[in-house]
Amino acid sequence: MSKSNTFENDLLLLLFNNTNISDIGDATGVRGSTTAGTFWVSLHTGDPGEAGTAITSETAYTGYLRVAIARSGAGFVVSGNSVSPAANIDFAECSAAPGGAITYFGIVNTSSGAGKLLYSGTVTPSITMAVGVIPRLKTTSTITED
């Protein structure tokens, strides 16, 4: 079975914009968090896959840190069952040991460590790493719920 397009969009709005889903359960529906908090965006050198965690194939170039993004309309844009960053996401500059090309990004629930990988998507075109490169995910980077 699959979810309806309307519910897919509602689910993304709940997760990424902390927007309530009305008319499920009692009159208040499925509620967003009292404090929306953040998700972290991670970079990967391979597909972390559905069984992966936040550290599966995660890049390890010198200087790399995950980037926190607010769970709100200021952080993510949800439309047509897809979610994308509201603004370009720039990561720290590679200062040494660039490692492999960045081919995937992830949405995770922790700033470091294994954590929960919520979604992943491809980076197109991939980012060739070298000392001095500042990886950037553009607003065209999307994840689709289907």
C-alpha positions as semicolon CSV with decimal commas, in nm:
position;residue;x (nm);y (nm);z (nm)
1;M;0,000;0,000;0,000
2;S;0,107;0,355;-0,052
3;K;0,018;0,685;0,111
4;S;-0,201;0,938;-0,068
5;N;-0,023;1,239;-0,216
6;T;-0,203;1,467;0,029
7;F;-0,087;1,265;0,331
8;E;0,270;1,242;0,194
9;N;0,281;1,621;0,179
10;D;0,121;1,649;0,526
11;L;0,382;1,410;0,667
12;L;0,668;1,614;0,519
13;L;0,514;1,933;0,656
14;L;0,492;1,776;1,003
15;L;0,851;1,652;0,997
16;F;1,025;1,944;0,827
17;N;0,806;2,247;0,910
18;N;0,656;2,125;1,241
19;T;0,306;2,177;1,094
20;N;0,012;1,996;1,253
21;I;-0,181;1,735;1,054
22;S;-0,550;1,801;1,114
23;D;-0,836;1,552;1,138
24;I;-0,637;1,250;1,261
25;G;-0,733;1,117;1,603
26;D;-0,900;1,383;1,815
27;A;-0,996;1,733;1,706
28;T;-0,641;1,864;1,739
29;G;-0,500;1,607;1,495
30;V;-0,134;1,502;1,497
31;R;0,049;1,788;1,663
32;G;0,391;1,926;1,587
33;S;0,649;1,954;1,863
34;T;0,617;2,221;2,131
35;T;0,972;2,321;2,040
36;A;1,044;2,247;1,675
37;G;1,420;2,198;1,713
38;T;1,651;2,112;1,426
39;F;1,756;1,840;1,189
40;W;2,117;1,800;1,078
41;V;2,228;1,757;0,720
42;S;2,508;1,508;0,656
43;L;2,723;1,437;0,351
44;H;2,803;1,088;0,222
45;T;3,047;0,934;-0,024
46;G;2,805;0,649;-0,103
47;D;2,439;0,562;-0,065
48;P;2,369;0,509;0,307
49;G;2,067;0,298;0,207
50;E;1,749;0,228;0,401
51;A;1,933;0,014;0,660
52;G;2,204;0,279;0,716
53;T;2,260;0,522;0,999
54;A;2,388;0,877;0,993
55;I;2,750;0,752;0,977
56;T;2,703;0,500;0,693
57;S;2,937;0,620;0,415
58;E;2,954;0,963;0,584
59;T;3,237;1,178;0,458
60;A;3,528;1,236;0,694
61;Y;3,725;1,515;0,528
62;T;3,923;1,733;0,766
63;G;3,698;2,017;0,882
64;Y;3,367;1,839;0,815
65;L;3,074;1,891;1,051
66;R;2,703;1,832;0,998
67;V;2,494;2,145;0,950
68;A;2,189;2,221;1,168
69;I;1,873;2,334;0,989
70;A;1,559;2,456;1,167
71;R;1,245;2,242;1,139
72;S;1,046;2,531;0,998
73;G;0,959;2,708;0,675
74;A;1,278;2,910;0,723
75;G;1,479;2,586;0,707
76;F;1,291;2,370;0,460
77;V;1,044;2,419;0,176
78;V;0,779;2,150;0,136
79;S;0,578;2,135;-0,185
80;G;0,433;1,863;-0,407
81;N;0,545;1,576;-0,179
82;S;0,905;1,699;-0,187
83;V;1,126;1,883;0,057
84;S;1,429;2,097;-0,018
85;P;1,646;2,342;0,177
86;A;1,503;2,694;0,194
87;A;1,856;2,829;0,133
88;N;2,183;2,684;0,009
89;I;2,361;2,480;0,277
90;D;2,735;2,542;0,297
91;F;2,954;2,299;0,488
92;A;3,294;2,367;0,640
93;E;3,590;2,400;0,406
94;C;3,807;2,095;0,348
95;S;4,145;2,171;0,508
96;A;4,308;1,829;0,450
97;A;4,236;1,462;0,368
98;P;3,951;1,526;0,123
99;G;3,844;1,164;0,077
100;G;3,599;1,057;-0,192
101;A;3,345;1,256;-0,388
102;I;3,025;1,360;-0,210
103;T;2,740;1,173;-0,383
104;Y;2,461;1,168;-0,120
105;F;2,324;1,384;0,158
106;G;2,122;1,281;0,458
107;I;1,872;1,429;0,701
108;V;1,963;1,303;1,048
109;N;1,853;1,360;1,407
110;T;2,195;1,408;1,569
111;S;2,482;1,654;1,534
112;S;2,735;1,367;1,539
113;G;2,755;0,991;1,579
114;A;2,537;0,713;1,444
115;G;2,197;0,873;1,503
116;K;1,890;0,809;1,297
117;L;1,903;0,858;0,920
118;L;1,558;0,992;0,835
119;Y;1,600;1,052;0,463
120;S;1,877;1,055;0,206
121;G;1,907;1,187;-0,147
122;T;2,157;1,216;-0,426
123;V;2,387;1,512;-0,475
124;T;2,370;1,607;-0,843
125;P;2,623;1,677;-0,970
126;S;2,848;1,506;-0,717
127;I;3,101;1,723;-0,534
128;T;3,466;1,643;-0,608
129;M;3,657;1,702;-0,289
130;A;3,995;1,872;-0,261
131;V;4,167;2,093;-0,008
132;G;3,995;2,434;-0,015
133;V;3,658;2,302;-0,140
134;I;3,350;2,421;0,048
135;P;3,074;2,166;-0,021
136;R;2,736;2,325;-0,096
137;L;2,392;2,172;-0,122
138;K;2,171;2,392;-0,334
139;T;1,801;2,459;-0,288
140;T;1,744;2,225;-0,582
141;S;1,851;1,928;-0,365
142;T;1,527;1,745;-0,293
143;I;1,385;1,445;-0,115
144;T;1,053;1,308;-0,238
145;E;0,808;1,115;-0,022
146;D;0,642;0,838;-0,218
